[in-house]
């Protein structure tokens, strides 16, 4: 069974840092793209960062330079280091992978950034 689980969220003041972790199981982790999404209250879900085969990474313009992906294929984890957090980074953060044509979203973790 494919499973993804995000963890590490919490409450932080603006300018602070958090490190989220996505733990995956049930598929060959290093063969698949893993994406971090977030959804703020009342807004659509948006892509935050993506890690593909060959260690290619990409980030949303709003987080570039502040967020960094770190992938560990031995541990089946994809971490998201978030620095200089802003109130607009508040939301539920999810990790996702499309495995054999089926998208799997893990249970999210809540990040709240206070001003």
Buried (B, 14 or more C-beta within 10 A) or exposed (E): EBEBBBBBBEEBEEEBEBEBBBBBEEBEBEEBEBBBBBBBEEEEBEBBBBBEEEEEEEBBEEBEEBBBBEBEEEEBBBBBBBBEBBEEBBBBBBBBBEBEEEEBBBEBBEBBBEE
